[in-house]
Amino acid sequence: MDDLGLSQDSAGLSMFTGEEEIFSFQRTLSRLTEMQTEQYWIEGDRSRK
């Protein structure tokens, strides 16, 4: 934690693990891929869901 310049109080905070980062990245790729499909745009406004 010293490399990040964090205080002892923040040392106990949860940091993303490599697995969480990989999951997040893969989910982002999946969503971006889905958003490129015609079906995604045909279905319309998702803000109402």
Backbone torsions as a table, in degrees:
resi	resn	phi	psi	omega
1	MET	NA	-23.2	-178.8
2	ASP	-61.6	-34.1	179.9
3	ASP	-62.9	-28.2	-179.3
4	LEU	-87.8	-7.8	-179.8
5	GLY	71.0	29.7	-179.0
6	LEU	-91.4	149.9	177.7
7	SER	-77.8	169.1	177.7
8	GLN	-60.3	-33.7	-179.9
9	ASP	-61.2	-35.9	-177.8
10	SER	-89.8	-6.0	-178.4
11	ALA	-64.2	-27.6	-179.1
12	GLY	-83.2	-6.0	-179.3
13	LEU	-67.3	144.6	179.3
14	SER	-73.3	131.7	175.4
15	MET	-106.9	153.8	176.4
16	PHE	-60.9	137.3	173.6
17	THR	-88.3	167.4	177.0
18	GLY	-59.1	-37.9	179.8
19	GLU	-64.7	-40.4	178.7
20	GLU	-65.7	-39.3	178.3
21	GLU	-64.3	-43.3	179.1
22	ILE	-62.9	-45.5	178.5
23	PHE	-59.3	-46.9	-179.5
24	SER	-61.3	-42.8	179.7
25	PHE	-64.4	-45.2	179.5
26	GLN	-63.8	-38.5	178.4
27	ARG	-65.9	-40.1	177.4
28	THR	-61.8	-45.5	177.8
29	LEU	-60.1	-42.1	179.6
30	SER	-61.5	-45.2	-179.6
31	ARG	-66.5	-41.3	178.5
32	LEU	-64.3	-38.5	177.4
33	THR	-63.9	-44.6	179.2
34	GLU	-61.5	-39.5	-177.5
35	MET	-68.2	-13.2	178.0
36	GLN	-88.8	-5.6	-177.1
37	THR	-84.1	152.1	176.9
38	GLU	-64.2	-39.6	-178.9
39	GLN	-58.9	-40.1	179.2
40	TYR	-57.5	-45.0	-177.0
41	TRP	-77.7	-27.7	176.9
42	ILE	-67.1	-36.7	-176.5
43	GLU	-67.1	-18.1	172.4
44	GLY	88.5	-155.6	-173.0
45	ASP	-68.0	120.8	-179.7
46	ARG	-92.1	-5.7	-177.8
47	SER	-69.2	-16.3	179.9
48	ARG	-85.9	-10.7	-176.4
49	LYS	-80.2	NA	NA
